[in-house]
Amino acid sequence: MEVRRVQKFGKSTLMVSLPADWVKEVSLNPGESIYLEVDEDGSLKVYPPNLKTENAPREMKVKISVTTSPELVTRIIYSLYILGFDRILIETTNGPFNEDLLRKIKETARSLIGLEIVSQDITSIQIQSFLDPTKYNIGSLINRLTNTLKQMLHYLNLGIREASRTFLQEVVELEKEVDRLYYLSLRQLLLAQVNRSLAYMIGVKRIQIVGNRILMKAAEEAADEISEAANDLLSLHPEDLALLKMSWDKMDMLIDQTAVVIDHVVKVLNKEDIKLVNEALEELRTLRRVLLSDALILEERIQRMNAPKVATAIRTLNLRLYNAIRRMEPIAEIAFNRGIESLKEVVIE
């Protein structure tokens, strides 16, 4: 970082000279106008008059062997998507794609919002993003993600009440939508980090980028727990699933309370009211204690039916709900910190 002394010019004007290397690099001439922007942290940004308003598309070529792990290729595509690359060209160096690689690449492209395969032959696949990042406000993405989380709990509840594998499978499908929204949100946050104009358009404050990333990850992990709960129940024999239905009344209350608490946590996120956020944090901790105590009651009820698999399923279900609630606590903590940050002084009445 270069340090320059501020000098006084006239009676009230302060001035600082521009670095000569920068002036030469941007071809700035005497008499031309420059643009100044005050950032959220108080720093000042200087833009030359010929600054490009649009960035060139970002491209990446990925060369792989036909023996490369499909999971590794999947992770590379996810990473390039999150990092904001617009075109991805995947080429094999020693022969045509095998069936597993081809299937995995196509599945991965379909699982990411805005990605499409635009050309393909036996040794190369080109994937392109058709996303317009200005259309995805970060606040609306957070709402969509958490609303999907609540839908998952709703279908989990229905799956137990109706002993329905269809409803339980819907929970698993909704988790895939949460993943799609999560990866898109990460892409938006990283693009906003390097593009201040975009950050403004999609409602991202730079000071909140890290918090938003933690928030998105917490919601995604909560969805993982609920999806795993559905998968656990799907592994039961239909007769055991029907037996589990007999304890639905108690589990209905627990699942419903989980959905209500998650809703409260999300609503206080933008309130900037530390009292409301503190109430949400206490709700989370109270519900965790309830889940632990009720787990023992439910297990005793099922064990009297002599159904060990169902007892295990109930124990696991309570653990999954407990973990989902734990995943929401960082969101409430972020909301509390933002509430404190917005105050000039802390007054508790």
C-alpha positions in Angstrom: 0.0 0.0 0.0 1.3 3.4 -1.0 1.1 6.3 1.5 0.7 9.9 0.2 0.6 13.1 2.2 -2.6 15.3 2.1 -1.8 18.9 1.3 -3.8 22.1 1.6 -4.7 24.0 -1.6 -6.2 27.4 -1.1 -8.2 28.2 2.0 -10.3 25.1 2.5 -9.4 22.5 -0.2 -7.3 19.4 0.5 -5.6 17.6 -2.3 -3.5 14.5 -2.9 -1.6 13.6 -6.1 -2.4 10.5 -8.1 0.2 7.7 -8.5 2.1 8.2 -11.8 2.1 4.5 -12.7 -1.7 4.4 -12.3 -2.1 7.5 -14.4 0.0 6.0 -17.2 -1.8 2.6 -17.0 -5.3 4.1 -17.4 -4.1 6.7 -19.9 -5.3 9.7 -17.9 -4.7 13.1 -19.3 -4.7 16.6 -17.7 -8.2 18.1 -17.7 -10.1 14.8 -17.9 -12.7 13.9 -15.2 -12.3 11.0 -12.8 -15.1 9.4 -10.7 -15.0 9.1 -6.9 -17.0 6.7 -4.8 -17.2 6.5 -1.0 -17.4 2.9 0.1 -19.2 1.6 3.2 -16.1 1.4 5.3 -15.2 5.1 4.6 -12.6 4.3 2.0 -12.5 6.3 -1.3 -12.3 4.7 -4.7 -11.0 6.5 -7.8 -12.2 5.4 -11.3 -10.7 6.6 -14.6 -13.1 8.1 -17.3 -12.6 5.1 -19.6 -13.5 2.5 -17.0 -15.3 -0.4 -18.7 -18.9 -0.9 -17.4 -19.0 -4.6 -18.4 -16.5 -7.2 -17.6 -15.4 -9.6 -20.3 -16.8 -13.2 -20.0 -14.6 -15.4 -17.8 -13.6 -18.7 -19.4 -11.8 -21.8 -18.1 -10.6 -24.8 -20.0 -10.5 -28.1 -18.0 -8.4 -30.9 -19.4 -9.1 -34.3 -17.9 -8.3 -38.0 -18.5 -11.0 -40.5 -19.1 -10.0 -42.1 -15.8 -10.5 -38.9 -13.8 -12.9 -39.3 -10.9 -16.4 -38.0 -11.9 -16.7 -36.6 -8.4 -13.6 -34.5 -8.9 -15.0 -33.1 -12.2 -18.2 -32.3 -10.4 -16.4 -30.3 -7.7 -14.4 -28.4 -10.4 -17.7 -27.4 -12.2 -19.3 -26.3 -8.9 -16.2 -24.3 -8.0 -16.0 -22.5 -11.3 -19.7 -21.7 -11.2 -19.4 -20.2 -7.7 -16.3 -18.2 -8.7 -18.3 -16.6 -11.5 -17.0 -18.2 -14.7 -19.3 -17.8 -17.7 -17.9 -20.6 -19.9 -16.4 -23.9 -19.0 -14.8 -26.1 -21.7 -14.1 -29.7 -20.6 -11.8 -31.8 -22.8 -10.5 -35.3 -22.5 -6.8 -35.9 -23.4 -6.9 -39.6 -24.1 -10.1 -40.7 -25.7 -13.9 -40.2 -25.6 -15.9 -39.5 -22.4 -16.9 -42.7 -20.6 -20.5 -43.2 -19.5 -20.0 -42.2 -15.9 -18.1 -39.0 -16.7 -20.6 -37.9 -19.3 -23.6 -38.6 -17.0 -22.0 -36.8 -14.1 -21.1 -33.7 -16.1 -24.6 -33.4 -17.5 -26.2 -33.9 -14.1 -24.0 -31.3 -12.6 -24.8 -28.7 -15.3 -28.5 -29.3 -14.8 -28.2 -28.9 -11.1 -26.9 -25.3 -11.3 -29.2 -22.4 -12.1 -28.4 -20.8 -15.4 -25.9 -23.3 -16.7 -26.5 -25.1 -20.0 -24.5 -27.4 -22.3 -24.2 -25.5 -25.6 -22.0 -27.9 -27.5 -20.7 -31.4 -27.2 -18.7 -34.1 -29.1 -17.1 -37.3 -28.0 -14.0 -35.5 -26.4 -15.3 -32.1 -25.4 -18.2 -30.4 -23.7 -18.8 -26.7 -23.5 -21.0 -25.4 -20.6 -22.2 -21.8 -20.6 -23.9 -19.6 -18.0 -26.9 -17.6 -19.2 -27.4 -15.9 -15.8 -28.2 -12.2 -15.5 -26.8 -11.6 -12.0 -28.7 -8.3 -11.6 -32.0 -10.3 -11.5 -31.1 -12.2 -8.3 -31.4 -10.0 -5.2 -29.6 -11.6 -2.2 -32.5 -10.9 0.1 -35.0 -12.7 -2.2 -32.5 -15.7 -2.5 -32.3 -15.9 1.3 -36.1 -15.9 1.5 -36.5 -18.5 -1.2 -33.9 -20.8 0.5 -35.5 -20.6 3.9 -39.1 -20.9 2.5 -37.9 -24.2 0.8 -36.5 -25.3 4.2 -40.0 -24.8 5.7 -41.6 -26.7 2.9 -39.2 -29.6 3.6 -40.4 -29.7 7.2 -44.1 -29.6 6.0 -43.6 -32.6 3.7 -41.6 -34.5 6.3 -44.6 -34.0 8.7 -47.0 -35.2 6.0 -44.8 -38.2 5.2 -45.0 -39.4 8.8 -48.7 -38.6 9.3 -49.7 -40.4 6.1 -46.9 -43.0 6.1 -46.3 -41.7 2.6 -43.1 -42.4 0.8 -44.1 -39.9 -1.9 -44.1 -37.1 0.6 -40.8 -38.2 2.1 -39.3 -38.3 -1.4 -40.5 -34.8 -2.0 -38.4 -33.7 1.0 -35.3 -35.1 -0.7 -36.2 -33.4 -4.0 -36.6 -30.0 -2.2 -33.2 -30.4 -0.7 -31.8 -30.4 -4.3 -33.5 -27.0 -4.8 -31.9 -25.7 -1.6 -28.5 -26.7 -3.0 -29.2 -24.9 -6.3 -30.1 -21.7 -4.5 -27.1 -22.1 -2.2 -24.6 -22.3 -5.1 -26.3 -19.4 -6.9 -26.1 -17.3 -3.7 -22.4 -18.0 -3.3 -21.8 -17.0 -6.9 -23.7 -13.7 -6.3 -21.8 -12.9 -3.2 -18.4 -13.5 -4.8 -19.4 -11.4 -7.9 -20.6 -8.6 -5.6 -17.3 -8.7 -3.8 -15.4 -7.7 -6.9 -18.2 -5.6 -8.6 -19.4 -2.8 -6.4 -22.1 -1.7 -8.8 -23.6 -5.2 -8.9 -23.4 -5.4 -5.1 -25.5 -2.3 -4.9 -28.1 -3.6 -7.4 -28.6 -7.0 -5.6 -28.6 -5.6 -2.1 -25.2 -6.8 -0.9 -23.3 -4.7 1.6 -19.6 -5.5 1.5 -19.4 -5.5 5.2 -22.0 -8.3 5.3 -20.6 -10.6 2.6 -18.9 -12.9 5.1 -22.0 -13.0 7.3 -24.2 -13.8 4.3 -22.0 -16.6 3.3 -22.1 -18.1 6.8 -25.9 -17.6 6.8 -26.4 -19.4 3.5 -24.2 -22.3 4.6 -26.1 -22.7 7.9 -29.5 -22.9 6.0 -28.0 -25.4 3.5 -26.7 -27.6 6.3 -30.1 -27.5 8.1 -31.7 -28.6 4.8 -29.2 -31.5 4.7 -30.3 -32.6 8.1 -34.0 -32.6 7.2 -33.3 -34.4 4.0 -31.3 -37.1 5.8 -34.2 -37.5 8.2 -36.5 -38.2 5.2 -33.9 -40.7 3.8 -33.8 -42.5 7.2 -37.6 -42.9 7.1 -37.5 -44.0 3.4 -35.2 -46.9 4.4 -37.9 -48.3 6.8 -40.1 -51.2 5.7 -43.7 -50.0 4.9 -45.0 -51.8 8.0 -42.5 -50.0 10.2 -43.4 -46.7 8.6 -47.1 -47.4 9.3 -46.2 -48.1 12.9 -44.2 -44.8 13.1 -47.5 -43.1 12.1 -49.0 -44.0 15.5 -46.6 -41.6 17.2 -47.3 -38.8 14.7 -49.2 -36.6 17.2 -46.0 -35.9 19.3 -43.7 -35.6 16.3 -46.2 -33.3 14.6 -45.7 -30.8 17.5 -41.9 -31.1 17.3 -41.7 -30.6 13.6 -44.2 -27.7 13.7 -42.2 -26.0 16.4 -39.0 -26.4 14.4 -40.7 -24.7 11.4 -42.0 -21.9 13.6 -38.6 -21.2 15.2 -36.8 -21.2 11.8 -39.4 -18.7 10.5 -38.8 -16.5 13.5 -35.0 -16.6 13.0 -35.3 -15.5 9.4 -37.8 -12.7 10.1 -35.6 -11.1 12.8 -32.6 -11.1 10.4 -33.6 -7.8 8.8 -35.3 -6.3 11.9 -32.0 -5.0 13.5 -33.8 -5.4 16.9 -31.5 -7.1 19.4 -34.4 -7.9 21.8 -36.3 -9.8 19.1 -33.2 -11.6 18.0 -32.4 -12.5 21.6 -35.9 -14.0 21.9 -35.3 -16.1 18.8 -32.0 -17.3 20.2 -33.8 -18.4 23.4 -36.5 -20.1 21.3 -33.8 -22.1 19.5 -32.2 -23.2 22.8 -35.5 -24.1 24.4 -36.6 -26.2 21.5 -33.3 -28.1 21.6 -33.9 -29.0 25.2 -37.5 -30.1 24.4 -36.2 -32.3 21.6 -33.8 -34.0 23.9 -36.4 -34.6 26.6 -39.1 -35.7 24.3 -36.8 -38.2 22.5 -36.8 -40.3 25.6 -40.6 -40.3 26.0 -41.1 -41.2 22.3 -38.6 -44.0 22.5 -40.2 -45.6 25.5 -43.6 -45.5 23.8 -42.3 -47.2 20.7 -40.2 -49.8 22.6 -43.4 -51.0 24.2 -44.5 -51.9 20.7 -41.4 -54.1 20.3 -40.3 -52.4 17.1 -36.5 -51.7 17.5 -36.2 -50.2 13.9 -38.9 -47.7 14.6 -37.4 -46.8 17.9 -34.0 -46.1 16.1 -35.8 -44.1 13.4 -37.4 -41.9 16.1 -34.1 -41.4 17.9 -32.5 -40.4 14.6 -35.4 -38.1 13.6 -35.0 -36.2 16.9 -31.3 -36.0 16.4 -31.8 -34.6 12.8 -34.2 -32.0 14.1 -31.9 -31.1 16.9 -29.0 -30.6 14.4 -31.2 -28.6 12.1 -32.0 -26.2 15.0 -28.3 -26.0 15.9 -27.5 -25.0 12.3 -29.9 -22.0 12.6 -28.1 -20.5 15.6 -25.3 -18.8 13.5 -28.1 -17.0 11.5 -29.6 -15.6 14.8 -26.1 -14.6 16.0 -25.4 -12.8 12.7 -28.8 -11.0 13.1 -27.8 -10.0 16.7 -24.4 -8.7 15.6 -26.0 -6.6 12.8 -28.5 -5.2 15.3 -25.7 -4.1 17.5 -23.8 -2.7 14.5 -26.6 -0.4 13.5 -26.8 1.2 17.0 -25.0 4.4 18.0 -25.4 3.3 21.6 -26.9 0.3 23.3 -29.8 1.1 25.6 -31.7 -1.8 27.3 -34.9 -0.9 29.0 
